[in-house]
Amino acid sequence: MKSLAKKVQRFLVSEDGPTAVEYAVMLALIVIVCLTAISSVGTNTKATFTKVAASLK
């Protein structure tokens, strides 16, 4: 039983958990920014192709 208590105590004192959470939050923010940028570029590209197609007709 002491072994379990020592493991729990080590886990609570360890800095690895918060560091992993921080990296996960940063990764989520990077993904959100990338998706927003890709969506914006896609919208602008579609508008440009629509203009070009209309001018060719």
N, C-alpha and C positions, 0 to 999 in steps of 0.2 A: 504494500500500500504506500510505503514511503517513496518508492520508485515513481509511482504515478504522481504523487504530490510534487516531487522534484521536477518531473517532466512538465507538469502544468506550470510550475513556477518559472522554469526556464522559458517556456513558450510566452508567458505574459511579460517577461523582462526583455525578450528578444526584440530586436529592431527590424527583423526581416518582414514581419507581417505588415507594418505600416509602409515600408518601402515598396512592397509588392502592390499595395493598394494605390500608392501614389503613381507608380508606373502604369497601372491599369487606368487610372483617371486621365493621365497624360495621353495614353494611347487612344482612349475614347474621344478626347478632344481633337486629336490629330485626325482621326477617322471622320469626325463630323465636319471639320474644316475641309478635308479632301472631298467629301461627298458634296458639300455646298459648292466648292469650286468647280467640280466636274459638272454638276447640274447647271451652273451658270454658263459655263463654256458650251455645253450642249444646247442650251436655249439660244445663245448668241449664234452658234453655228447653224442651227435650224432656221433662224431668221435670215441669215445671210444667204443660205441656199434657196430659201423661198423667194427672196428678192431676185437672185440670179435667174431662177426658173421663170419668174414672171417677166423678167426683161427679155428672155430668149423667145418667149411666145409671140 
